[in-house]
Amino acid sequence: MSSFQLNLNPLKEPLGFIKVLEWIASIFAFATCGGFRGNTEILVSCPKSHENKTITASFGYPFRLNQASFKALPDVNVCGIDWKTQVLIGDYSSSAQFYVTFAVFVFLYCIAALLLYVGYTNLYRDNRKLPMVDFVVTLVVTFLWLVSTSAWAKALTDIKVATGHNIVQELGPCKQGVTCSFVSVTSMGSLNVSVIFGFLNMILWGGNAWFVYKETSLHSPSNTSASHTQGGLPPPTGM
């Protein structure tokens, strides 16, 4: 294996430059999703005491909403009901974790690929297997970005419904004499951004597939084949 030799020229070419963009986009993808924390608030009116109190359910990544119970401060019970037993509906951890975990793996792969591009440029371009592996991985990653982002986008839509005003209709106490009114839910703008970056990553990887393909033997014939093609008949062996 050749020794490490720093060469920044590949970063000026589409192959390396787009890889840097993919690396940055993957960071935004998992950071905007994995770092989210939010609350949904409901105003509870007690029919007997005529008190109005706000109860809050906190939720966030990995969005196991069925484990997010309501809390009322400073009182534990509101209207004689223990709201800790009341939770949001749904478990969307599989889609969220798949999306974030995949984005982290892409982040690590981009680092490894960039290290190969700028540190072992000659090895990458002289070895026929490395560009082919890079090309196959690029196609697989493009497809998985589509799958993971689509799954996460669907889950996000369901999360918005489960934490929005429809939650009032699902809580048992709100159906049994207690008046409940939806107050607010934390803005999910960062989660919308995570979906956007997911599809942006898919576009970047899909576009980069062409530049990776150009490095493979599928696009560039071997030196032997090239010499035969350009040289025509082999030189005579003698009289």
Long-range contacts (C-beta under 8 A, 24 or more apart in sequence): 1-120, 1-123, 2-120, 2-122, 2-123, 4-119, 4-120, 5-119, 5-120, 5-121, 5-122, 6-118, 6-119, 7-118, 7-119, 7-121, 8-118, 9-121, 10-117, 10-118, 10-121, 11-114, 11-117, 11-118, 13-211, 14-208, 14-211, 15-117, 15-208, 15-211, 15-212, 15-215, 16-114, 16-117, 16-118, 18-204, 18-207, 18-208, 18-211, 19-110, 19-113, 19-114, 19-117, 19-208, 20-110, 20-114, 21-204, 22-106, 22-110, 22-201, 22-204, 22-205, 22-208, 23-107, 23-110, 23-111, 23-114, 25-197, 25-200, 25-201, 25-204, 26-103, 26-104, 26-106, 26-107, 26-110, 26-201, 27-107, 28-193, 28-194, 28-197, 29-99, 29-100, 29-103, 29-106, 29-194, 29-197, 29-198, 29-201, 30-99, 30-100, 30-103, 30-104, 30-107, 30-194, 32-190, 32-191, 32-193, 32-194, 32-197, 33-61, 33-96, 33-99, 33-100, 33-103, 33-152, 33-190, 33-191, 33-194, 34-61, 34-100, 35-61, 35-190, 36-60, 36-61, 36-188, 36-190, 36-191, 37-61, 37-186, 38-163, 38-185, 38-186, 38-187, 38-188, 39-185, 39-186, 40-88, 40-163, 40-164, 40-167, 40-184, 40-185, 40-186, 41-182, 41-183, 41-184, 41-185, 42-70, 42-167, 42-168, 42-171, 42-174, 42-180, 42-181, 42-182, 42-183, 43-180, 43-181, 43-182, 43-183, 44-72, 44-78, 44-79, 44-173, 44-178, 44-179, 44-180, 45-178, 45-179, 45-180, 45-181, 46-78, 46-79, 46-80, 46-178, 47-79, 47-177, 47-178, 47-179, 48-79, 49-79, 51-78, 51-79, 53-78, 54-183, 55-83, 57-87, 57-88, 57-163, 59-88, 59-163, 61-96, 61-100, 62-92, 62-93, 62-96, 62-97, 62-100, 63-90, 63-91, 63-92, 63-93, 63-96, 63-155, 63-159, 64-91, 64-92, 64-93, 65-89, 65-90, 65-91, 65-92, 65-159, 65-162, 65-163, 66-90, 66-91, 79-173, 79-178, 81-173, 81-178, 83-173, 86-171, 86-172, 86-173, 88-162, 88-163, 88-167, 89-162, 89-167, 89-170, 90-158, 90-159, 90-162, 92-155, 92-158, 92-159, 95-148, 95-151, 95-152, 95-154, 95-155, 96-152, 96-155, 98-148, 98-151, 98-152, 99-148, 99-149, 99-151, 99-152, 99-194, 99-198, 102-144, 102-145, 102-148, 103-148, 103-198, 103-201, 106-141, 106-145, 106-201, 109-137, 109-141, 124-215, 125-215, 128-216, 128-217, 128-222, 131-212, 131-215, 131-216, 131-217, 132-216, 132-217, 132-218, 134-212, 134-215, 135-209, 135-212, 135-213, 135-215, 135-216, 135-218, 138-205, 138-208, 138-209, 138-212, 139-209, 141-205, 142-202, 142-205, 142-206, 142-209, 145-198, 145-199, 145-201, 145-202, 145-205, 146-202, 148-198, 149-195, 149-198, 149-199, 149-201, 149-202, 152-194, 152-195, 152-198, 153-195, 153-198, 156-188, 156-191, 156-192, 156-195, 159-188, 159-191, 160-188
